C-alpha cells in the first residue's frame, strides 16, 4: 500500500504582514498618499471616505472594500461633507499572480466575507500591541499574552478572505449551482433583506427605546425567528445591534463636535447622562470625554497643517 501522501498545493502564499490598522477618522483628515511594493486593502466599516487609486478617485461607503496592487499610488481624504469613517487597512506581501484578479477592485463584501474580516480583526487585536490607529506607524509587535498561533490564524483568515473574493471573480465561469443551492441562496438573500430593513428601522429610531416586539412588527416576523436571523447574519442579538448603533452614532456625534454629551444622550434616547456614559464606557472602553480627547489627539498627532487639506 502507498502511504506516501500528497503534498498540499498553495495558490496563495502570504509570506509577510506589513501593516494592520483600524482607524476612526474625523472630518478633515487627509493622508497625502504613498505607493509601495506590496498589496493593501481598505475596508469601510462605517461612514464614507474618498480614496484615490492611481489617477482615479472613488467615494467608498460602509461595507465596501478596495484593493491596491503593488506600485499603485493611493491616498485618502475625509471631506467636510463626509460622515466620519471607521476603516480597516491591512497590507501584506504575496507574489501569487492570482491576486491580480483583485487589482483595483472595489466591491461590497457579503456576509461570509464580513465574518472572515471580523475574525481577522479580532485575531489581530489579540495578537499585536497597539497602536492600531496611527497611519504613520507600521511596526507590528507581538503582545506578551498573544494567543497560541495568533499570527497563523490571522494569516489563515486573510488567505480565506482573498480566496473567497477571487472565487467570486471567477463565479461566472463556473457551472450554474444546483436547485438546492439556489434555494439556499434565495433564503440567505431574503434574510439579509430582513436584517437590512430592521437595521434601517433602528437607524431611523435611534432616539427611541425600541423593543424586540417593535422590531418584529416592523419586519413581520416572530421573536424566535428574528433572533435566529440576527444571530446568523450579525453574530449578535437584535437589541445588542440596536445598542451598538446608538454607541456608533454617539462616537460620530462626539467627533463632529456639534453637541455636548447631555444633548447627545438625549438625542439617542437615554434617560440620563449617567446611563449614556455607562453604556458608552462598556462598549468603547473609555468614557465619552476620554473618547473625545483621544479623537482630538488623533487629529493633532502630526499637526493641523499636515492633517487638513
RALIN-V682722 format. One record per residue. OMEGA is omega in radians with two decimals (NA if undefined). NEAR is the number of other ideal C-beta (glycine too) atoms within 12 Angstrom. D_LAST is the distance of its C-alpha to the last C-alpha in Angstrom with 1 decimal. Layout:
omega:OMEGA near:NEAR d_last:D_LAST
omega:OMEGA near:NEAR d_last:D_LAST
//
This chain:
omega:-3.11 near:4 d_last:70.0
omega:3.09 near:5 d_last:66.7
omega:-3.10 near:5 d_last:64.2
omega:3.09 near:6 d_last:62.0
omega:-3.14 near:7 d_last:59.1
omega:3.07 near:7 d_last:56.1
omega:-3.08 near:6 d_last:53.0
omega:3.14 near:7 d_last:49.9
omega:3.09 near:8 d_last:47.5
omega:3.08 near:17 d_last:43.7
omega:3.09 near:19 d_last:41.6
omega:3.08 near:30 d_last:38.4
omega:3.13 near:21 d_last:38.3
omega:-3.02 near:31 d_last:35.2
omega:-3.09 near:17 d_last:35.9
omega:3.00 near:21 d_last:32.9
omega:-3.06 near:33 d_last:30.1
omega:-3.10 near:26 d_last:27.0
omega:-3.10 near:31 d_last:24.7
omega:-3.03 near:41 d_last:24.9
omega:2.91 near:36 d_last:22.1
omega:-3.04 near:32 d_last:21.7
omega:2.95 near:36 d_last:18.3
omega:-3.03 near:38 d_last:17.7
omega:3.04 near:40 d_last:14.0
omega:3.09 near:38 d_last:12.9
omega:3.10 near:29 d_last:10.6
omega:-3.12 near:27 d_last:6.9
omega:3.08 near:36 d_last:7.6
omega:2.97 near:28 d_last:6.2
omega:-2.96 near:30 d_last:9.0
omega:3.01 near:20 d_last:8.9
omega:-3.13 near:21 d_last:12.4
omega:2.98 near:24 d_last:16.1
omega:-3.11 near:19 d_last:19.5
omega:-3.01 near:20 d_last:22.7
omega:3.10 near:18 d_last:26.4
omega:-3.10 near:27 d_last:26.7
omega:3.09 near:38 d_last:26.1
omega:3.00 near:42 d_last:23.4
omega:3.05 near:44 d_last:23.2
omega:3.13 near:40 d_last:20.6
omega:3.14 near:40 d_last:22.2
omega:-3.12 near:39 d_last:20.7
omega:-3.11 near:32 d_last:23.1
omega:3.08 near:31 d_last:21.7
omega:-3.12 near:35 d_last:19.1
omega:-3.09 near:28 d_last:16.9
omega:3.08 near:42 d_last:14.0
omega:-3.08 near:34 d_last:12.6
omega:3.02 near:39 d_last:14.0
omega:3.10 near:26 d_last:14.1
omega:-3.04 near:29 d_last:17.7
omega:3.14 near:19 d_last:18.9
omega:-3.08 near:11 d_last:18.4
omega:3.11 near:17 d_last:18.1
omega:-3.09 near:20 d_last:15.5
omega:2.99 near:28 d_last:17.1
omega:-3.13 near:25 d_last:16.7
omega:3.13 near:39 d_last:18.7
omega:-3.06 near:24 d_last:20.5
omega:3.12 near:29 d_last:22.7
omega:-3.08 near:27 d_last:25.5
omega:3.14 near:30 d_last:23.9
omega:3.04 near:38 d_last:23.7
omega:3.12 near:40 d_last:22.4
omega:3.07 near:38 d_last:23.9
omega:3.14 near:38 d_last:22.5
omega:3.12 near:28 d_last:25.4
omega:3.11 near:27 d_last:25.8
omega:-3.12 near:17 d_last:24.1
omega:3.07 near:30 d_last:21.5
omega:3.13 near:22 d_last:17.9
omega:-3.11 near:35 d_last:15.7
omega:3.11 near:29 d_last:12.1
omega:3.10 near:38 d_last:10.8
omega:3.05 near:29 d_last:8.2
omega:-3.10 near:38 d_last:9.3
omega:-3.11 near:24 d_last:8.7
omega:-3.11 near:16 d_last:10.3
omega:-3.10 near:15 d_last:13.5
omega:3.03 near:31 d_last:13.8
omega:-3.05 near:30 d_last:16.5
omega:-3.02 near:36 d_last:15.3
omega:2.87 near:38 d_last:16.7
omega:-3.03 near:33 d_last:19.2
omega:2.94 near:39 d_last:19.1
omega:3.13 near:40 d_last:21.9
omega:3.11 near:41 d_last:21.1
omega:3.11 near:40 d_last:24.0
omega:-3.09 near:32 d_last:24.9
omega:3.10 near:38 d_last:28.5
omega:3.12 near:23 d_last:30.8
omega:-3.10 near:34 d_last:33.3
omega:-3.08 near:20 d_last:35.0
omega:3.11 near:23 d_last:36.7
omega:3.14 near:15 d_last:36.5
omega:3.13 near:22 d_last:36.7
omega:-3.14 near:33 d_last:33.0
omega:3.07 near:20 d_last:32.2
omega:-3.11 near:24 d_last:33.1
omega:-3.09 near:33 d_last:29.8
omega:3.12 near:24 d_last:27.6
omega:-3.07 near:26 d_last:24.7
omega:2.99 near:28 d_last:26.4
omega:-3.07 near:26 d_last:24.7
omega:2.98 near:27 d_last:27.1
omega:-3.09 near:21 d_last:27.9
omega:3.05 near:30 d_last:29.9
omega:-3.07 near:24 d_last:33.4
omega:-3.11 near:26 d_last:35.2
omega:3.13 near:24 d_last:36.6
omega:3.10 near:29 d_last:33.5
omega:3.10 near:31 d_last:31.6
omega:3.10 near:21 d_last:34.6
omega:3.13 near:29 d_last:34.4
omega:3.10 near:35 d_last:30.7
omega:3.10 near:24 d_last:31.5
omega:3.10 near:23 d_last:34.4
omega:-3.12 near:37 d_last:32.3
omega:3.13 near:31 d_last:29.7
omega:-3.13 near:22 d_last:32.5
omega:3.11 near:29 d_last:34.2
omega:3.12 near:35 d_last:31.1
omega:-3.11 near:26 d_last:30.7
omega:-3.02 near:25 d_last:34.4
omega:-3.03 near:30 d_last:34.6
omega:3.09 near:32 d_last:31.6
omega:3.00 near:19 d_last:30.5
omega:0.20 near:20 d_last:27.1
omega:3.05 near:24 d_last:24.3
omega:-2.97 near:30 d_last:23.1
omega:3.11 near:26 d_last:19.6
omega:-3.08 near:23 d_last:18.1
omega:-3.11 near:32 d_last:16.1
omega:3.13 near:19 d_last:17.2
omega:-3.08 near:21 d_last:20.8
omega:-3.12 near:24 d_last:23.0
omega:3.13 near:17 d_last:26.5
omega:3.13 near:26 d_last:29.0
omega:-3.13 near:16 d_last:31.9
omega:3.00 near:20 d_last:34.8
omega:3.10 near:18 d_last:35.6
omega:-3.12 near:11 d_last:39.1
omega:3.14 near:12 d_last:40.0
omega:-3.13 near:21 d_last:38.5
omega:3.09 near:19 d_last:40.7
omega:3.07 near:12 d_last:43.2
omega:-3.12 near:15 d_last:41.8
omega:-3.12 near:28 d_last:38.3
omega:3.11 near:27 d_last:36.7
omega:3.11 near:17 d_last:39.3
omega:3.12 near:23 d_last:38.7
omega:3.12 near:33 d_last:34.9
omega:-3.13 near:29 d_last:35.6
omega:3.13 near:21 d_last:38.1
omega:3.12 near:34 d_last:35.8
omega:3.12 near:40 d_last:33.1
omega:3.12 near:28 d_last:35.8
omega:3.11 near:23 d_last:37.3
omega:-3.12 near:38 d_last:33.9
omega:3.12 near:37 d_last:33.5
omega:-3.14 near:28 d_last:37.1
omega:-3.11 near:27 d_last:36.9
omega:3.09 near:35 d_last:33.9
omega:3.08 near:28 d_last:35.6
omega:3.08 near:22 d_last:38.8
omega:3.11 near:23 d_last:37.0
omega:-3.09 near:21 d_last:36.0
omega:-2.95 near:16 d_last:39.7
omega:-3.13 near:17 d_last:41.2
omega:-3.13 near:9 d_last:42.1
omega:-3.09 near:11 d_last:44.3
omega:3.11 near:11 d_last:46.1
omega:3.14 near:9 d_last:49.2
omega:3.14 near:11 d_last:49.0
omega:3.13 near:13 d_last:49.3
omega:-3.04 near:10 d_last:52.6
omega:-3.13 near:10 d_last:53.3
omega:3.13 near:10 d_last:52.9
omega:3.11 near:15 d_last:49.4
omega:3.13 near:13 d_last:48.6
omega:3.12 near:13 d_last:50.0
omega:-3.14 near:14 d_last:47.9
omega:3.12 near:20 d_last:44.7
omega:3.14 near:15 d_last:45.5
omega:3.13 near:17 d_last:46.1
omega:3.12 near:20 d_last:42.9
omega:3.13 near:17 d_last:41.0
omega:3.13 near:19 d_last:42.9
omega:3.08 near:26 d_last:42.1
omega:3.09 near:25 d_last:38.4
omega:3.10 near:19 d_last:38.5
omega:3.11 near:31 d_last:40.3
omega:3.13 near:31 d_last:37.6
omega:3.13 near:24 d_last:34.8
omega:-3.14 near:24 d_last:36.9
omega:-3.13 near:37 d_last:37.6
omega:3.09 near:31 d_last:33.9
omega:3.11 near:19 d_last:32.9
omega:3.08 near:26 d_last:35.6
omega:-3.10 near:36 d_last:34.5
omega:3.12 near:25 d_last:30.9
omega:-3.06 near:17 d_last:32.4
omega:-3.13 near:23 d_last:34.6
omega:3.14 near:30 d_last:32.5
omega:-3.08 near:21 d_last:34.1
omega:3.05 near:20 d_last:37.6
omega:-3.07 near:19 d_last:39.9
omega:3.05 near:28 d_last:40.6
omega:3.10 near:17 d_last:43.6
omega:3.11 near:26 d_last:44.5
omega:3.08 near:16 d_last:47.0
omega:-3.13 near:21 d_last:44.4
omega:3.13 near:33 d_last:42.5
omega:3.12 near:25 d_last:45.8
omega:-3.10 near:17 d_last:46.7
omega:-3.08 near:24 d_last:43.3
omega:3.05 near:28 d_last:43.6
omega:3.10 near:13 d_last:47.4
omega:3.04 near:25 d_last:48.1
omega:-3.08 near:16 d_last:50.3
omega:-3.08 near:20 d_last:49.0
omega:-3.14 near:14 d_last:50.0
omega:3.13 near:21 d_last:48.5
omega:3.09 near:33 d_last:45.2
omega:-3.12 near:24 d_last:45.2
omega:-3.11 near:18 d_last:46.0
omega:3.14 near:34 d_last:43.3
omega:3.09 near:34 d_last:40.6
omega:-3.12 near:18 d_last:41.9
omega:-2.98 near:22 d_last:42.1
omega:-3.10 near:30 d_last:38.6
omega:3.14 near:30 d_last:36.5
omega:3.09 near:20 d_last:38.5
omega:3.12 near:21 d_last:38.8
omega:-3.11 near:23 d_last:40.7
omega:-3.12 near:39 d_last:39.5
omega:3.03 near:25 d_last:39.4
omega:3.10 near:21 d_last:37.5
omega:3.13 near:32 d_last:34.9
omega:3.12 near:36 d_last:34.8
omega:3.11 near:29 d_last:34.3
omega:3.11 near:29 d_last:31.5
omega:3.09 near:34 d_last:29.8
omega:-3.11 near:34 d_last:30.2
omega:3.12 near:33 d_last:28.7
omega:3.09 near:33 d_last:25.7
omega:3.09 near:34 d_last:25.1
omega:3.13 near:37 d_last:25.6
omega:3.11 near:35 d_last:23.0
omega:-3.13 near:36 d_last:20.5
omega:3.08 near:32 d_last:21.7
omega:-3.12 near:37 d_last:21.5
omega:3.11 near:35 d_last:17.8
omega:3.03 near:25 d_last:17.2
omega:3.12 near:19 d_last:19.1
omega:-3.08 near:13 d_last:21.1
omega:3.02 near:21 d_last:24.5
omega:-3.03 near:17 d_last:26.6
omega:3.13 near:27 d_last:28.5
omega:3.12 near:20 d_last:31.7
omega:3.11 near:20 d_last:30.0
omega:3.13 near:34 d_last:28.4
omega:-3.13 near:30 d_last:31.8
omega:-3.12 near:20 d_last:33.5
omega:-3.13 near:24 d_last:31.2
omega:2.99 near:39 d_last:31.9
omega:3.09 near:24 d_last:35.6
omega:-3.11 near:29 d_last:36.4
omega:-3.13 near:14 d_last:39.5
omega:3.07 near:15 d_last:38.2
omega:-3.13 near:22 d_last:35.3
omega:-3.12 near:16 d_last:37.5
omega:3.08 near:21 d_last:37.8
omega:-3.12 near:35 d_last:34.1
omega:3.13 near:28 d_last:33.4
omega:3.14 near:19 d_last:36.1
omega:-3.13 near:29 d_last:34.9
omega:-3.11 near:34 d_last:31.3
omega:3.10 near:19 d_last:32.4
omega:-3.07 near:16 d_last:34.8
omega:-2.99 near:24 d_last:32.1
omega:-3.12 near:27 d_last:29.1
omega:3.09 near:15 d_last:31.1
omega:3.13 near:19 d_last:29.7
omega:3.09 near:23 d_last:30.0
omega:-3.13 near:35 d_last:27.4
omega:3.10 near:21 d_last:26.8
omega:3.11 near:19 d_last:26.5
omega:3.13 near:30 d_last:24.0
omega:3.13 near:30 d_last:21.9
omega:-3.12 near:16 d_last:21.9
omega:3.10 near:26 d_last:21.1
omega:3.11 near:32 d_last:18.0
omega:3.11 near:20 d_last:16.8
omega:3.13 near:18 d_last:17.8
omega:3.14 near:29 d_last:15.8
omega:-3.02 near:30 d_last:12.5
omega:-3.02 near:18 d_last:13.7
omega:3.12 near:22 d_last:15.4
omega:3.14 near:19 d_last:13.2
omega:-3.07 near:10 d_last:12.1
omega:-3.07 near:15 d_last:9.4
omega:-3.13 near:12 d_last:8.1
omega:-3.00 near:17 d_last:7.8
omega:-3.09 near:26 d_last:6.8
omega:-3.13 near:20 d_last:3.8
omega:NA near:19 d_last:0.0
//
